Amino acid sequence: MDAQTRVLVAYATAAGSTTGIAERIAGALRAAGADVVCRPAGPDVDPGPFDAVVIGSAVHSMAWLQPALDLLTPVAASGRPVWCFSVGGVQPRGRLTRAMTDGEARRIAQSFPPSLAPRDHRVFGGIIDLRRTPLWGRLFFRATGGRAGDHRDWAAIQSWAEEVAAALPEHHDTAPLGPAGEPPC
C-alpha cells in the first residue's frame, strides 16, 4: 500500500474471544500499513470514512449477535469492500467439523443484507465454556469431537488477516483518522 488505507475492524462479542480475534486482525492490518480502527459494533459506528471494513461476530444459535447484524446494512450501503468473520464453538479442522462450520457459515450469511457481498466470510473457533450448557448439548459437543477451552487458531487468524491486507484497496487521501475513527477536523 502506498498511502494508508483506512480500515474499520468492528466486532460483536459475548464473552471476549471475538474481541481478541478482532484485535489480532487489526494488528496484522496495521503491520501491513493500514490505518485501522478496531471497535465494538454499535449504532454509532459509521463505515463512511473507511476504505474497507472487516466485521465479525460471536455466533450463538447459528446466528450473529445483533450489533454486528445491524452494522451490516450501513456497511452494504457504503459500497466499501467488506470481509466477515464468525467466531463459533467448533474449529474447522477435520472433515466433520469443516462440514459443520460450512453449514454454520451458510446459515449465518442468510441473515446478511441481500446487497452485502463480502469478499470472504471465515469461521474461526472461539473459547468454549460448557459450564452453562445443558447435558444434551455437552454430549453432542463431545460426540462431535469437541472439548472445552480456547480453540482460537492464531496462525489461521493471522494468515487470513494477511490475505485481507493483501487485498485491501489503496487510499489516496493521506489524512489519518482521529481517535474515534473519524477524519480529523
LOZA-951836 format. One record per residue: x negated, z, y of N, C-alpha, C, O in turn; residue in one letter; residue number from 1. Coordinates in steps of 0.1 Angstrom, whole numbers, always signed. Atoms other than C-alpha are relative to their C-alpha. Example, Ala and Ser with C-alpha at 12.3 -4.5 7.8 and 13.67 -1.06 7.14 Angstrom:
<pts>
PT   n_u   n_w   n_v  ca_u  ca_w  ca_v   c_u   c_w   c_v   o_u   o_w   o_v aa   i
PT    -9    +0   -12  -123   +78   -45    -9    +0   +12   -19    +7   +12  A   1
PT    +9    +0   -11  -137   +71   -11    +8    +8   +11    +3    +9   +22  S   2
</pts>
This chain:
<pts>
PT   n_u   n_w   n_v  ca_u  ca_w  ca_v   c_u   c_w   c_v   o_u   o_w   o_v aa   i
PT    -8    +0   -12    +0    +0    +0    -9    +0   +12   -18    +8   +14  M   1
PT    +7    +1   -13   -14   -10   +34    +5   +11   +10    -3   +19   +15  D   2
PT    -6   -10    -9   +10   +11   +55    +7   +10    -9   +10    +7   -20  A   3
PT    -6   -10    +8   +25   +43   +43   +15    -3    -2   +23    -4    +8  Q   4
PT   -14    +2    +4   +58   +36   +25    +7   +13    +0    +1   +23    -5  T   5
PT    -8   -12    -2   +84   +62   +33    +9    +2   -12   +17    -7   -15  R   6
PT    -7    -2   +12   +99   +77    +1    +7   +13    +0    +1   +23    +3  V   7
PT    -8   -12    +2  +127  +102    -4    +0    +3   -15    +5    -6   -23  L   8
PT    -2    -5   +14  +125  +122   -37   +10   +11    +2    +7   +22    +7  V   9
PT   -11   -10    +0  +158  +140   -40    +4    +4   -14    +3    -4   -23  A  10
PT    -3    -5   +14  +170  +161   -69   +11   +11    +1   +13   +17   +11  Y  11
PT    -9   -11    +2  +197  +184   -81    -4    +8   -12    -6    +2   -23  A  12
PT    +5    -8   +11  +187  +213  -103    +9   +12    -3   +16   +16    +6  T  13
PT    -8   -12    +4  +204  +241  -122    -8   +12    -1    -4   +23    +3  A  14
PT    +8   -12    +3  +176  +263  -133   -15    -2    +5   -23    +7    +2  A  15
PT   +13    +2    -5  +145  +248  -117    -9   -10    -7   -19   -14    -1  G  16
PT    +9   +10    +6  +130  +224  -142    +0   -13    +6   -10   -21    +6  S  17
PT    -1   +13    -7  +142  +194  -123    -8    +0   +13   -14   -10   +17  T  18
PT    +9    -1   -12  +125  +207   -92   -14    -2    -3   -21   -10    +4  T  19
PT   +14    +2    +4   +92  +208  -110    -3   -15    -2   -14   -19    +1  G  20
PT    +2   +15    +3   +96  +172  -122    +0    -8   +13    -8   -16   +15  I  21
PT    +0    +7   -13  +106  +160   -87   -13    +2    +8   -18    -7   +14  A  22
PT   +12    -2    -7   +76  +177   -72   -12    -7    -6   -21   -12    +2  E  23
PT   +11    +8    +6   +53  +161   -97    +1   -15    +4   -10   -21    +7  R  24
PT    -2   +14    -4   +68  +127   -89    -5    -2   +14   -12   -12   +17  I  25
PT    +4    +1   -14   +64  +133   -52   -15    +1    +2   -21    -7   +10  A  26
PT   +14    -1    -1   +28  +143   -57    -7   -13    -4   -17   -17    +2  G  27
PT    +6   +13    +4   +20  +111   -76    +2   -10   +10    -7   -19   +13  A  28
PT    -2   +10   -10   +36   +90   -49    -9    +3   +12   -14    -7   +18  L  29
PT    +9    -3   -11   +16  +108   -22   -14    -4    -3   -21    -9    +5  R  30
PT   +14    +4    +4   -16  +103   -42    -2   -15    +1   -13   -20    +3  A  31
PT    +0   +14    -1    -7   +66   -42    +1    -5   +15    +0   -17   +17  A  32
PT    +0    +4   -14    -5   +66    -4   +14    +0    +7   +14    -4   +19  G  33
PT   -13    +0    -7   +32   +71    +3    +2   +12    +8    -4   +22    +6  A  34
PT    -4   -11    -9   +47   +93   +30   +13    +5    -7   +24    -2    -6  D  35
PT   -10    -4    +9   +70  +114    +8    +7   +13    +5    +0   +22   +10  V  36
PT    -8   -12    -3   +98  +139   +15    +7    +4   -13   +14    -5   -19  V  37
PT    -6    -4   +13  +109  +159   -16    +9   +12    +4    +4   +22    +9  C  38
PT    -9   -11    -4  +140  +180   -12   +13    -1    -9   +15   -11   -15  R  39
PT   -12    +0    +8  +172  +190   -29   +11   -10    +6   +11   -11   +18  P  40
PT   -11    +9    -4  +201  +165   -28   +11    +9    +7   +13   +20    +3  A  41
PT   -11    -8    -7  +229  +176    -4    +6    -9   +10    +1   -21   +13  G  42
PT    -7    +9   -10  +253  +162   +22    -8    -3   +12    -5   -12   +19  P  43
PT    +8    +3   -12  +227  +164   +49   -12    -9    -2   -19   -12    +7  D  44
PT   +11    +9    +3  +202  +141   +32    +4   -15    +3   +14   -20    -2  V  45
PT    -3   +14    -4  +201  +106   +48   -11    -9    -5   -23    -7    -1  D  46
PT   +10    +9    +6  +183   +78   +29    -4   -10   +11   -14   -18    +8  P  47
PT    +3   +10   -10  +183   +57   +61   -15    -1    +5   -20   -13    +5  G  48
PT   +14    +1    -5  +147   +65   +74   -10    -4   -11   -22    -5    -8  P  49
PT    +9    +2   +11  +132   +58   +40    +0   -15    -5    +9   -22    -4  F  50
PT    +1   +13    +5  +119   +26   +24    +4    -1   -15    +7   -12   -20  D  51
PT    -4    +0   +15  +127   +37   -12    +5   +14    -3    +2   +24    +5  A  52
PT    -6   -13    +4  +145   +66   -29    -2    +2   -15    +0    -7   -23  V  53
PT    +0    -4   +13  +138   +84   -61    +9   +12    -1    +8   +22    +7  V  54
PT   -10   -11    +1  +167  +106   -72    +2    +4   -14    +2    -4   -23  I  55
PT    -1    -5   +14  +171  +128  -102    +9   +12    +0   +12   +19   +10  G  56
PT    -9   -11    +2  +193  +155  -116    -1    +6   -14    -5    -1   -24  S  57
PT    -2    -6   +13  +196  +180  -144   +13    -6    -6   +22   -10    +2  A  58
PT   -12    +5    +7  +221  +169  -170    +7   +11    -7    +1   +18   -15  V  59
PT    -8   -10    +7  +249  +191  -181   +12    -7    -5   +19   -14    +3  H  60
PT   -12    +6    +7  +276  +179  -205    -1   -15    +2    +9   -22    +5  S  61
PT    +3   +14    -1  +260  +144  -203    +4    -6   +14    +8   -17   +15  M  62
PT    -3    +4   -14  +266  +142  -165   -10    +6   +10   -16   +17    +7  A  63
PT    +8    -5   -11  +245  +146  -133    +8   +11    +7   +20   +12    +7  W  64
PT    -6   -11    -8  +251  +176  -111    +6    -7   +13    +1   -18   +17  L  65
PT    -8    +7   -10  +275  +168   -82    -9    -3   +13    -7   -14   +18  Q  66
PT    +8    +4   -12  +249  +169   -53    -7   -13    -1    -8   -21    +8  P  67
PT    +7   +13    +3  +229  +141   -69   +10   -11    +0    +7   -22    +5  A  68
PT   -10   +11    +1  +260  +121   -77    +5    -4   +14    +7   -15   +18  L  69
PT    -4    +2   -13  +272  +125   -41   -10    -8    +9    -6   -16   +17  D  70
PT   +11    +7    -8  +239  +112   -27    -1   -15    -4    -6   -23    +4  L  71
PT    +2   +14    +5  +241   +80   -48    +8   -10    +8    +4   -21   +10  L  72
PT    -8    +9    -8  +268   +65   -26    -7    -4   +13    -8   -16   +15  T  73
PT    +8    +5   -11  +248   +65    +6   -13    -7    -3   -17   -16    +4  P  74
PT   +12    +7    +4  +217   +55   -13    +4   -14    -4    -4   -24    +0  V  75
PT    -4   +13    +3  +236   +25   -27    +3    -8   +12    -1   -20   +13  A  76
PT    -3    +7   -12  +249   +16    +7   -12    -3    +9   -12   -13   +17  A  77
PT   +12    +3    -8  +214   +18   +22    -7   -13    -4   -15   -18    +4  S  78
PT    +7   +12    +5  +202   -11    +1   -15    +2    -3   -22    -7    -6  G  79
PT   +14    -3    +3  +169    +7    -5    -2    -1   -15    +7    +2   -23  R  80
PT    +3    -1   +14  +152    +3   -38    +1   +15    -5    -3   +24    +2  P  81
PT    -3   -13    +5  +161   +33   -60    -5    +1   -15    -2    -8   -22  V  82
PT    +3    -4   +13  +147   +49   -91    +7   +13    -4    +8   +22    +5  W  83
PT    -7   -12    +4  +166   +75  -111    -7    +7   -12   -13    +0   -20  C  84
PT    +4    -7   +12  +156  +102  -135    +9   +11    -3   +15   +18    +6  F  85
PT    -9   -10    +5  +176  +126  -156    -9   +10    -8   -18    +6   -15  S  86
PT    +7   -10    +7  +164  +159  -170   +10    +7    -9   +19   +14    -5  V  87
PT   -10    -4   +11  +182  +167  -203    -7   +10    -9   -18   +15    -7  G  88
PT    +5   -10   +10  +178  +190  -232    -8    -5   -11   -14    +3   -19  G  89
PT    +7    +6   +11  +161  +166  -255   -11    -9    +5    -9   -17   +14  V  90
PT   +11    +9    -4  +127  +150  -251    +0   -12    -9    +0   -11   -21  Q  91
PT    -1   +13    +8  +129  +113  -262   -13    -3    -7   -21   -11    -3  P  92
PT   +12    +2    +7  +101  +114  -288    +2    -8   -13    -6   -18   -16  R  93
PT    -2    +6   +13  +114  +104  -322   +12   -10    +0   +18   -12   +11  G  94
PT   -11   +10    +1  +140   +78  -334   +13    +6    +4   +21    +1   +12  R  95
PT   -13    -6    -2  +169  +102  -334    +1    +5   +15   +11    +2   +22  L  96
PT    -1    -5   -14  +161  +118  -300    +0   -11   +10    +6   -10   +20  T  97
PT    +0   +12    -9  +154   +84  -284   +14    -5    +0   +19    -9   +11  R  98
PT   -14    +5    +1  +189   +73  -296    +9    +9    +8   +18    +4   +15  A  99
PT    -8   -10    -7  +204  +105  -282    -2    -2   +15    +8    -2   +23  M 100
PT    +3    +1   -14  +187  +101  -248    +4   -13    +6    +9   -14   +17  T 101
PT    -5   +13    -4  +195   +64  -246   +15    +0    +2   +20    -5   +12  D 102
PT   -15    -1    -1  +232   +72  -252    +3    +9   +12   +13    +6   +20  G 103
PT    -2    -9   -12  +230  +100  -226    -2    -8   +13    +6    -6   +22  E 104
PT    +3    +8   -12  +214   +77  -200   +11   -10    +3   +15   -12   +14  A 105
PT   -12    +9    -2  +242   +51  -206   +12    +7    +6   +19    +2   +15  R 106
PT   -12    -8    -5  +269   +77  -201    -2    +5   +14    +7    +4   +22  R 107
PT    +3    -4   -14  +252   +91  -170    +2   -12   +10    +8   -10   +20  I 108
PT    +0   +12    -9  +249   +56  -155   +14    -4    +3   +17   -11   +13  A 109
PT   -14    +4    -2  +287   +51  -159    +6    +7   +12   +15    +3   +18  Q 110
PT    -5    -7   -11  +292   +77  -132    -7    -5   +13    -3    +0   +24  S 111
PT    +6    +5   -12  +269   +58  -107    +9    -9    +7   +17   -16    +0  F 112
PT    -8   +10    -7  +285   +38   -80    -3   -14    -5   -14   -18    -8  P 113
PT    +2   +13    +6  +290    +2   -92   -10    -8    +8   -17   -17    +3  P 114
PT    +9    +8    -9  +269   -11   -62   -14    +5    -2   -24    -1    +4  S 115
PT   +13    -5    +2  +239   +10   -73    -7    -7   -11    -2    -8   -22  L 116
PT    +7    +7   +10  +213   -10   -91   -14    +6    -1   -24    +1    +5  A 117
PT   +13    -7    +1  +184   +14  -100   -10    -9    -7    -7   -17   -16  P 118
PT   +11    +8    +6  +151    -3  -108    -4    +6   -13    -8    -1   -22  R 119
PT    +3    -6   +13  +147   +22  -136    +8   +13    +0   +11   +19   +10  D 120
PT    -6   -13    +2  +165   +53  -150    -7    +6   -12    -4    +1   -23  H 121
PT    +7    -6   +11  +143   +75  -171    +5   +14    -3   +10   +21    +6  R 122
PT    -5   -13    +4  +153  +106  -191   -13    +8    -4   -21    +3   -12  V 123
PT   +11    -9    +4  +128  +135  -194    +6   +13    -6   +18   +16    -2  F 124
PT    -4   -13    +5  +131  +167  -213    -2   +11   +10   -11    +9   +19  G 125
PT    +1   -11   -10  +135  +199  -194    -3   +13    -7    -9   +13   -18  G 126
PT    +2   -13    +6  +134  +236  -201   +13    +4    -7   +24    +4    -1  I 127
PT   -12    -3    +8  +158  +247  -228    +0   +15    -3    -9   +21    -8  I 128
PT    -2   -14    +3  +171  +282  -229   +14    +1    -7   +24    -1    -1  D 129
PT   -12    +0    +8  +196  +287  -257    +7   +14    +0   +17   +15    -8  L 130
PT    -6   -13    +0  +205  +323  -249   +15    +0    +3   +22    +9    -2  R 131
PT   -15    +0    -4  +239  +314  -234    +7   -11    -7   +19   -14    -4  R 132
PT    -6   +11    +7  +246  +285  -258    +8    +6   -12    +3   +15   -19  T 133
PT    -7    -5   +12  +273  +291  -284    -7    -4   -13   -15   -13   -13  P 134
PT    +6    +1   +13  +264  +293  -320    +0   -15    -5   -10   -20    -9  L 135
PT    +0   +14    +5  +276  +258  -329    -9    -9    +8   -15   -19    +2  W 136
PT   +10    +8    -8  +255  +244  -300   -14    +2    -4   -22    -7    -5  G 137
PT   +14    -3    +5  +224  +262  -312    -3    -7   -13   -14   -12   -16  R 138
PT    +1    +6   +14  +230  +250  -348    -2   -15    +2   -11   -21    -5  L 139
PT    +1   +14    -2  +235  +214  -336   -14    -4    +5   -21   -13    +1  F 140
PT   +13    +3    -6  +204  +215  -314   -11    +1   -10   -20    -7   -10  F 141
PT   +11    -2   +10  +182  +229  -342    +1   -11   -11    -9   -15   -16  R 142
PT    -2   +10   +10  +197  +204  -367    -6   -14    +4   -10   -22    -4  A 143
PT    +6   +13    -5  +185  +175  -345   -15    +2    +4   -21    -7   +10  T 144
PT   +14    -2    -2  +150  +190  -343    -3    +6   +13   -15    +7   +16  G 145
PT    +3    -7   -13  +154  +208  -310    -5   +14    -2    -3   +20   -12  G 146
PT    +4   -14    +0  +139  +240  -301    -1    +5   +15    -2    -3   +24  R 147
PT    +0    -6   -14  +140  +263  -270   -14    -1    +5   -24    -2    -2  A 148
PT   +13    +0    -6  +112  +262  -245    -1   -11   +11    +9   -17   +14  G 149
PT    +3    +9   -10   +96  +240  -219    -4   -14    -6   -14   -15   -13  D 150
PT    +2   +13    +6   +99  +203  -230    -4   -11   +10    -2   -23    +7  H 151
PT    +4   +10    -9   +87  +186  -199   -13    -6    -4   -23    +1    -6  R 152
PT   +12    +8    +4   +62  +159  -208    -7    -4   +13    -4   -15   +18  D 153
PT    +7    +3   -13   +39  +160  -178    -7   -13    +0    -7   -20   +11  W 154
PT    +7   +13    +0   +19  +130  -189   +10   -12    +1    +7   -21    +9  A 155
PT   -10   +10    -1   +51  +109  -193    +6    -1   +14    +8   -11   +20  A 156
PT    -6    -1   -14   +64  +121  -159   -10    -6    +9    -7   -14   +18  I 157
PT   +11    +5    -9   +30  +113  -142    -1   -15    -2    -2   -23    +8  Q 158
PT    +1   +15    +3   +29   +78  -159   +12    -7    +7   +10   -17   +13  S 159
PT   -11    +6    -7   +64   +70  -147    -1    +0   +15    +2   -10   +21  W 160
PT    +2    -1   -15   +57   +82  -112   -10   -10    +5    -8   -16   +15  A 161
PT    +9   +10    -4   +27   +59  -111    +5   -14    -1    +2   -22    +7  E 162
PT    -7   +13    +1   +48   +30  -123    +9    -2   +13    +9   -13   +18  E 163
PT    -8    +0   -12   +72   +38   -94    -9    -3   +12    -5   -12   +20  V 164
PT    +9    +2   -12   +43   +40   -69    -5   -14    +0    -6   -20   +11  A 165
PT    +5   +14    +0   +30    +6   -80   +11   -10    +4    +8   -21    +8  A 166
PT   -10   +10    -3   +64   -10   -75    +7    +3   +14   +16    -4   +18  A 167
PT    -6    -3   -13   +72    +6   -40    -2   -12    +9   -12   -19    +9  L 168
PT    +1   +10   -10   +79   -18   -12   -10    +4   +11   -13   +16   +12  P 169
PT    +9    -4   -11   +54   -19   +17    +8    +3   +13   +19    -2   +14  E 170
PT    -7    -4   -12   +63    -4   +50    -9    -4   +12   -22    -2   +11  H 171
PT    +8    +5   -11   +51   -18   +83    +0    +8   +13    -9    +7   +21  H 172
PT    +0   -10   -11   +61    +9  +108    -7   +12    -4    -3   +19   -14  D 173
PT    +9   -11    +5   +34   +35  +105    +3   +14    +6    -5   +23    +4  T 174
PT    -3   -13    -5   +51   +64  +124    +3    +9   -12   +12    +6   -20  A 175
PT    -3    -9   +11   +50   +94  +100   +14    +6    +1   +19    +7   +12  P 176
PT   -12    -7    +0   +81  +112   +90    -2   +14    +5   -12   +20    +3  L 177
PT    +0   -14    -4   +89  +146  +106    +2    +9   -12    +4    +5   -23  G 178
PT    -1   -10   +12   +91  +178   +85   +13    +0    -7   +13    +3   -19  P 179
PT   -13    +1    +7  +128  +173   +77    +3   -14    -6   +14   -16   -11  A 180
PT    -2   +13    +6  +123  +137   +66    +5   -10   +11    +8   -22    +7  G 181
PT    -5    +9   -10  +135  +122   +99   -12    -6    +8   -23    +1    +8  E 182
PT   +11    +5    -9  +113   +99  +121    -2   +10   +11    +7   +16   +17  P 183
PT    +2   -10   -11   +96  +120  +148    +6    -5   +13    +8   -17   +14  P 184
PT    -6    +4   -13  +110  +120  +183   -10    -7    +9    -7   -11   +20  C 185
</pts>
